[in-house]
Amino acid sequence: MTTKKGRRFKAACFTLEGVGSFAVSFYFYYIYFFMREHFGFGNKHNLAFAALMGFIYVVSAWQGGRFGQRRGYFMALKVGFIVMILALAIGSQLNSVTGIILASTFFTIGQCFLWPAVEALVSEGEDAEGLTRAVGTYNVVWASTNALGLFVGGTLVEKFGFKVLFYLPIALLLTQLALTFWLERHAQDIAVTSNHKPAPTPPPGPNRPSREKAKAFLYMAWLANPFAYIAINTFIPMLPGLAARFQLTPMMAGFVCSLWSFVRLGTFSMLWFWNGWHYRFRWLVSSFAALIIVFVLILTAPNLAVLLAAQIFFGAAIGLIYYSSLFYSMDVGETKGEHGGLHEAALGAGNFAGPAVGAVSLQFFPNVPHSGVLAVSSLLSLGFVALVAIRLYSRSGHSVATSEKKSMS
């Protein structure tokens, strides 16, 4: 999409994405500090809360992607923003654990209509080169504002109080809703709709794998990405406890513990301009192995120096794993809205599994040092084994197919 109107449209879509990413990350990074401050939540209760939100996300993201594919991306965006705004507006007036959990639940449901639609809108109508550029821009935009939300969120909370968790995202989401109506009015002029015929699958070229190999990498990335989010969504609910251990205020916790998110942003930028990692298994498997090691180091760090060093590798590993999942989803998938929903549902699976395992471990083994961390790292190790198994299976299947073709010829 190279026309001036087309570029303007895509820029507006990326604006929706960036503002939404800041609003969502700011809320969910610091709601755990809110729960600790107001209701005395420790690691176990925050992990259980995160697991519930992850479970809601799994089902809602998949359905959100299907809704956008069938009813139109703009309808999905409007539904998502309205639900999110109402959830925060009601939540801001509630002072009970149940009320905040319900508000967070509907906020989670609302955002599940947002991301698959935006992912599809920025990818639709692009050729292979344009898709690489679109996915790269998408990742850099959300990672930038996500990192910003974590970095400045603690400062905002300290300066304006915890109510800013609700009021600032509401203001941002209202702006996005208005922009969505503007985009919908101008969509017909630039020929971007959600019901056109999917573009034909490009034939394999000298730098493009076969369809079978591409699908194998898609499945491996879909497996790896939830495990990356297992690590992230175990770390974030435990962030208030980690901050307390190092005697960090919310503001200082935001400064110190946001390093990984900026490294992830840098990784996205590098992968955007360098395509050598496309369909290369060694990059994916190395990132997964590093993820397991540095996850343990972050949550058991004896001092801030180790915590900071581990975050560098944590952000790089997560960056490549996430980028792989989204790129392969858009590159291999023909129904981009639905595949975007599956990509997001996979994130939700990780958001649920990690905190759930951590919370259960802390419940039944409260006297075992770092029981939650050990349990989640064991789960990550199982995911690593599964990744290798998929690779071996796909290679053996490819070898058999190649042998059959040779024998027939």
C-alpha positions as CSV (number, residue, x, y, z in Angstrom):
1,M,0.0,0.0,0.0
2,T,2.2,2.8,-1.3
3,T,-0.3,5.6,-2.0
4,K,-0.2,8.8,0.1
5,K,-3.7,8.0,1.5
6,G,-2.7,4.4,2.2
7,R,0.4,5.5,4.2
8,R,-1.7,8.0,6.1
9,F,-4.2,5.2,6.9
10,K,-1.5,2.8,8.1
11,A,0.0,5.6,10.2
12,A,-3.3,6.1,11.9
13,C,-3.5,2.4,12.6
14,F,-0.1,2.4,14.2
15,T,-1.2,5.4,16.3
16,L,-4.2,3.3,17.5
17,E,-1.8,0.5,18.4
18,G,0.8,2.7,20.2
19,V,-1.7,4.6,22.4
20,G,-3.6,1.4,23.2
21,S,-0.4,-0.4,24.1
22,F,0.5,2.4,26.6
23,A,-2.9,2.4,28.2
24,V,-3.0,-1.4,28.6
25,S,0.6,-1.8,29.8
26,F,0.3,1.0,32.2
27,Y,-2.8,-0.5,33.8
28,F,-1.7,-4.1,34.0
29,Y,1.9,-3.4,35.1
30,Y,0.7,-1.3,38.0
31,I,-2.6,-2.9,39.0
32,Y,-0.5,-5.4,41.0
33,F,1.0,-2.6,43.0
34,F,-2.6,-1.3,43.5
35,M,-3.7,-4.7,44.8
36,R,-0.8,-5.0,47.1
37,E,-1.3,-1.5,48.5
38,H,-5.1,-1.6,48.9
39,F,-5.9,-5.2,49.6
40,G,-2.6,-6.7,50.9
41,F,-2.0,-9.0,47.9
42,G,1.3,-10.9,48.0
43,N,3.0,-12.9,45.2
44,K,0.5,-15.8,45.5
45,H,-2.6,-13.6,45.2
46,N,-1.2,-11.4,42.5
47,L,-0.2,-14.5,40.5
48,A,-3.7,-16.0,40.9
49,F,-5.2,-12.7,39.7
50,A,-2.9,-12.7,36.7
51,A,-3.8,-16.3,35.9
52,L,-7.5,-15.4,35.9
53,M,-6.8,-12.5,33.5
54,G,-4.8,-14.8,31.3
55,F,-7.6,-17.4,31.2
56,I,-10.1,-14.7,30.1
57,Y,-7.6,-13.6,27.4
58,V,-7.2,-17.0,25.9
59,V,-10.9,-17.4,25.0
60,S,-11.6,-13.8,24.3
61,A,-8.6,-13.2,21.9
62,W,-9.5,-16.1,19.7
63,Q,-13.1,-15.0,19.5
64,G,-12.1,-11.4,19.1
65,G,-10.0,-12.3,16.0
66,R,-12.9,-14.3,14.6
67,F,-15.3,-11.4,15.3
68,G,-13.1,-9.0,13.4
69,Q,-12.7,-11.3,10.5
70,R,-16.5,-11.8,10.2
71,R,-18.0,-8.5,11.3
72,G,-15.2,-6.2,10.2
73,Y,-12.1,-4.8,11.9
74,F,-13.6,-1.4,12.6
75,M,-16.6,-2.9,14.3
76,A,-14.2,-5.0,16.5
77,L,-12.3,-1.9,17.4
78,K,-15.4,0.0,18.4
79,V,-16.7,-2.8,20.5
80,G,-13.3,-3.2,22.2
81,F,-12.8,0.4,23.0
82,I,-16.3,0.9,24.4
83,V,-16.0,-2.2,26.6
84,M,-12.6,-1.1,27.9
85,I,-13.7,2.5,28.7
86,L,-16.8,1.3,30.5
87,A,-14.8,-1.3,32.5
88,L,-12.3,1.4,33.7
89,A,-15.0,4.0,34.4
90,I,-16.9,1.5,36.6
91,G,-13.7,0.2,38.2
92,S,-12.6,3.6,39.2
93,Q,-15.6,3.9,41.5
94,L,-15.3,0.5,43.1
95,N,-13.3,-0.2,46.3
96,S,-13.6,-3.9,46.7
97,V,-11.4,-6.8,45.5
98,T,-14.4,-8.3,43.6
99,G,-15.2,-5.0,41.9
100,I,-11.6,-4.5,40.7
101,I,-11.3,-8.0,39.4
102,L,-14.5,-7.7,37.5
103,A,-13.5,-4.4,36.0
104,S,-10.1,-5.9,35.0
105,T,-11.9,-8.9,33.5
106,F,-14.0,-6.7,31.2
107,F,-11.0,-4.6,30.4
108,T,-9.2,-7.7,29.3
109,I,-12.1,-8.9,27.2
110,G,-12.3,-5.5,25.5
111,Q,-8.6,-5.4,24.5
112,C,-9.0,-8.8,22.9
113,F,-11.1,-7.2,20.2
114,L,-8.4,-4.6,19.7
115,W,-5.1,-6.4,18.9
116,P,-6.2,-8.9,16.3
117,A,-8.0,-6.1,14.3
118,V,-5.0,-3.8,14.4
119,E,-2.6,-6.6,13.5
120,A,-4.8,-7.4,10.5
121,L,-5.3,-3.8,9.4
122,V,-1.6,-3.1,9.3
123,S,-0.9,-6.3,7.4
124,E,-3.8,-6.4,4.8
125,G,-2.9,-5.5,1.3
126,E,0.8,-5.9,1.7
127,D,3.2,-8.0,-0.5
128,A,6.0,-10.0,1.1
129,E,8.3,-6.9,1.4
130,G,5.5,-4.7,2.7
131,L,4.5,-7.3,5.2
132,T,8.0,-7.4,6.7
133,R,7.9,-3.6,7.0
134,A,4.4,-3.6,8.5
135,V,5.1,-6.3,11.1
136,G,8.4,-4.6,12.0
137,T,6.7,-1.2,12.5
138,Y,3.9,-2.9,14.5
139,N,6.4,-4.5,16.9
140,V,8.5,-1.4,17.3
141,V,5.4,0.8,18.0
142,W,3.8,-1.3,20.7
143,A,7.1,-2.2,22.3
144,S,8.0,1.5,22.5
145,T,4.9,2.6,24.3
146,N,4.8,-0.7,26.4
147,A,8.3,0.1,27.7
148,L,7.3,3.7,28.3
149,G,4.2,2.6,30.3
150,L,6.4,0.4,32.6
151,F,9.1,3.1,32.9
152,V,7.0,6.1,33.7
153,G,4.0,4.3,35.3
154,G,5.5,4.2,38.8
155,T,6.2,7.9,38.6
156,L,2.6,8.7,37.5
157,V,1.2,6.6,40.4
158,E,3.4,8.3,43.0
159,K,2.7,11.8,41.7
160,F,-1.1,11.5,41.1
161,G,-2.2,8.5,43.1
162,F,-3.6,5.1,42.1
163,K,-6.7,6.6,40.5
164,V,-4.5,7.6,37.6
165,L,-4.5,3.9,36.7
166,F,-8.1,4.3,35.6
167,Y,-8.5,8.0,34.5
168,L,-5.5,8.2,32.2
169,P,-6.3,5.1,30.1
170,I,-9.9,6.3,29.8
171,A,-8.8,9.5,28.3
172,L,-6.5,7.7,25.9
173,L,-9.1,5.2,24.9
174,L,-11.7,7.9,24.2
175,T,-9.2,9.5,21.8
176,Q,-8.7,6.1,20.1
177,L,-12.4,5.6,19.7
178,A,-12.8,8.9,17.9
179,L,-9.9,8.0,15.6
180,T,-11.5,4.7,14.8
181,F,-14.7,6.4,13.6
182,W,-12.5,8.7,11.4
183,L,-10.6,5.7,10.0
184,E,-13.8,3.9,9.2
185,R,-15.1,6.8,7.2
186,H,-12.0,7.0,5.1
187,A,-11.4,3.3,4.6
188,Q,-13.4,3.1,1.4
189,D,-11.3,5.8,-0.2
190,I,-8.1,3.8,0.2
191,A,-9.5,0.4,-0.5
192,V,-8.8,-1.2,2.9
193,T,-11.6,-3.4,4.0
194,S,-11.9,-6.6,6.0
195,N,-13.9,-8.6,3.5
196,H,-11.7,-8.7,0.3
197,K,-10.4,-11.9,-1.0
198,P,-7.2,-13.0,0.5
199,A,-4.1,-12.6,-1.6
200,P,-2.7,-15.8,-3.2
201,T,0.1,-17.5,-1.4
202,P,3.4,-16.4,-3.0
203,P,5.3,-19.2,-4.6
204,P,8.5,-20.4,-2.9
205,G,11.5,-18.3,-4.1
206,P,15.2,-18.5,-3.5
207,N,14.8,-17.0,0.0
208,R,11.4,-18.3,0.9
209,P,10.8,-21.8,2.4
210,S,8.3,-24.4,1.2
211,R,4.8,-24.2,2.5
212,E,5.4,-27.2,4.7
213,K,8.5,-25.7,6.3
214,A,6.8,-22.3,6.8
215,K,3.9,-24.0,8.6
216,A,6.3,-25.9,10.8
217,F,7.9,-22.7,11.9
218,L,4.5,-21.2,12.5
219,Y,3.6,-24.0,14.8
220,M,7.0,-23.8,16.6
221,A,6.6,-20.0,17.1
222,W,3.0,-20.5,18.3
223,L,4.4,-22.9,20.9
224,A,7.3,-20.8,22.0
225,N,5.4,-17.5,22.3
226,P,3.1,-18.6,25.1
227,F,6.1,-19.8,27.1
228,A,7.7,-16.4,26.7
229,Y,4.5,-14.9,28.1
230,I,4.6,-17.5,30.9
231,A,7.9,-15.9,31.9
232,I,6.7,-12.3,31.5
233,N,3.4,-12.8,33.3
234,T,5.0,-14.6,36.2
235,F,7.6,-11.8,36.5
236,I,5.2,-8.9,36.4
237,P,2.8,-10.0,39.2
238,M,5.8,-10.7,41.4
239,L,7.3,-7.3,40.6
240,P,5.8,-5.6,43.7
241,G,7.3,-8.3,45.9
242,L,10.6,-8.0,44.1
243,A,10.5,-4.2,44.6
244,A,9.8,-4.7,48.3
245,R,12.8,-7.1,48.6
246,F,15.1,-4.4,47.1
247,Q,13.3,-1.6,48.9
248,L,12.3,0.1,45.7
249,T,9.4,2.5,45.5
250,P,6.9,2.1,42.5
251,M,8.8,4.8,40.7
252,M,12.2,3.2,41.2
253,A,10.8,-0.2,40.4
254,G,9.6,1.2,37.1
255,F,13.0,2.6,36.3
256,V,15.0,-0.5,37.3
257,C,12.7,-3.2,36.1
258,S,11.8,-1.8,32.7
259,L,15.3,-2.5,31.2
260,W,14.1,-5.7,29.6
261,S,11.3,-4.0,27.8
262,F,13.7,-1.5,26.2
263,V,16.0,-4.3,25.2
264,R,13.0,-6.0,23.6
265,L,12.4,-2.8,21.7
266,G,16.0,-2.8,20.5
267,T,15.6,-6.5,19.5
268,F,12.5,-5.7,17.5
269,S,14.3,-2.9,15.7
270,M,17.2,-5.2,14.8
271,L,15.0,-8.0,13.6
272,W,13.0,-5.5,11.5
273,F,16.0,-4.6,9.4
274,W,17.7,-7.9,9.4
275,N,15.9,-10.9,7.8
276,G,18.6,-13.5,8.4
277,W,16.6,-15.0,11.3
278,H,13.6,-15.8,9.1
279,Y,13.0,-19.6,9.2
280,R,16.3,-20.3,11.0
281,F,15.7,-22.7,13.9
282,R,18.9,-22.0,15.7
283,W,17.8,-18.4,16.5
284,L,14.4,-19.6,17.9
285,V,15.8,-22.5,20.0
286,S,18.7,-20.4,21.4
287,S,16.3,-17.7,22.5
288,F,14.1,-20.2,24.3
289,A,17.1,-21.7,26.1
290,A,18.3,-18.3,27.2
291,L,14.8,-17.4,28.4
292,I,14.7,-20.3,30.9
293,I,18.1,-19.4,32.4
294,V,17.5,-15.6,32.8
295,F,14.0,-16.0,34.1
296,V,15.4,-17.8,37.1
297,L,18.1,-15.3,37.5
298,I,15.7,-12.3,37.5
299,L,13.4,-13.6,40.2
300,T,16.2,-15.0,42.4
301,A,18.7,-12.2,41.8
302,P,20.8,-11.5,45.0
303,N,21.5,-7.9,44.0
304,L,20.5,-5.2,41.5
305,A,23.5,-5.8,39.3
306,V,22.4,-9.4,38.5
307,L,18.8,-8.2,38.1
308,L,19.9,-5.7,35.5
309,A,22.2,-8.0,33.6
310,A,19.6,-10.8,33.4
311,Q,17.1,-8.4,32.0
312,I,19.3,-7.7,29.0
313,F,19.1,-11.4,27.9
314,F,15.5,-11.7,29.0
315,G,14.4,-8.8,26.7
316,A,16.4,-10.1,23.7
317,A,15.0,-13.7,24.0
318,I,11.4,-12.5,24.4
319,G,11.9,-10.1,21.5
320,L,12.9,-12.8,19.0
321,I,10.3,-15.3,20.2
322,Y,7.4,-12.8,20.0
323,Y,8.6,-11.4,16.6
324,S,8.7,-14.9,15.2
325,S,5.1,-15.7,16.3
326,L,3.6,-12.6,14.8
327,F,5.7,-12.6,11.6
328,Y,4.9,-16.3,10.8
329,S,1.2,-15.7,11.7
330,M,1.0,-12.9,9.1
331,D,3.3,-14.5,6.6
332,V,1.7,-18.0,6.5
333,G,-1.9,-17.1,7.4
334,E,-4.4,-16.1,4.8
335,T,-7.2,-15.1,7.2
336,K,-5.1,-12.5,9.0
337,G,-7.8,-11.4,11.5
338,E,-8.4,-15.0,12.7
339,H,-4.7,-15.8,12.7
340,G,-4.0,-12.6,14.6
341,G,-6.6,-13.8,17.1
342,L,-4.9,-17.2,17.4
343,H,-1.6,-15.4,17.9
344,E,-3.1,-13.3,20.7
345,A,-4.9,-16.4,22.2
346,A,-1.5,-18.1,22.4
347,L,-0.3,-15.1,24.4
348,G,-3.2,-15.6,26.7
349,A,-2.3,-19.2,27.3
350,G,1.1,-18.1,28.5
351,N,-0.5,-15.4,30.6
352,F,-2.6,-18.0,32.3
353,A,-0.3,-20.9,32.7
354,G,2.7,-19.2,34.2
355,P,0.9,-17.4,37.0
356,A,-1.3,-20.4,37.7
357,V,1.6,-22.7,38.2
358,G,3.4,-20.1,40.3
359,A,0.3,-19.5,42.5
360,V,-0.3,-23.2,43.0
361,S,3.3,-23.8,43.9
362,L,3.2,-21.1,46.5
363,Q,0.0,-22.4,47.9
364,F,1.2,-26.0,48.4
365,F,4.9,-25.4,49.0
366,P,5.0,-22.1,50.9
367,N,8.2,-23.1,52.8
368,V,10.2,-24.1,49.8
369,P,12.5,-21.2,48.8
370,H,11.5,-19.8,45.3
371,S,9.0,-22.6,44.8
372,G,7.0,-20.6,42.3
373,V,10.1,-19.8,40.3
374,L,11.2,-23.4,40.3
375,A,7.8,-24.6,39.2
376,V,7.5,-22.1,36.3
377,S,11.1,-22.8,35.1
378,S,10.2,-26.5,35.0
379,L,7.2,-25.6,32.9
380,L,9.4,-23.6,30.6
381,S,11.8,-26.5,30.3
382,L,8.9,-28.8,29.1
383,G,8.1,-26.2,26.5
384,F,11.7,-26.3,25.3
385,V,11.5,-30.1,24.9
386,A,8.3,-29.7,23.0
387,L,9.9,-27.2,20.6
388,V,12.7,-29.5,19.8
389,A,10.3,-32.4,19.3
390,I,8.3,-30.4,16.8
391,R,11.5,-29.5,14.9
392,L,12.6,-33.1,14.8
393,Y,9.2,-34.3,13.6
394,S,8.9,-31.7,10.9
395,R,12.4,-32.5,9.6
396,S,11.7,-36.2,9.5
397,G,8.4,-35.6,7.7
398,H,10.2,-33.3,5.2
399,S,12.9,-35.9,4.6
400,V,10.3,-38.6,3.9
401,A,8.4,-36.4,1.5
402,T,11.6,-35.5,-0.3
403,S,12.6,-39.2,-0.5
404,E,9.2,-40.1,-2.0
405,K,9.5,-37.4,-4.6
406,K,12.9,-38.6,-5.6
407,S,11.8,-42.2,-5.9
408,M,8.8,-41.2,-8.0
409,S,11.0,-39.3,-10.4
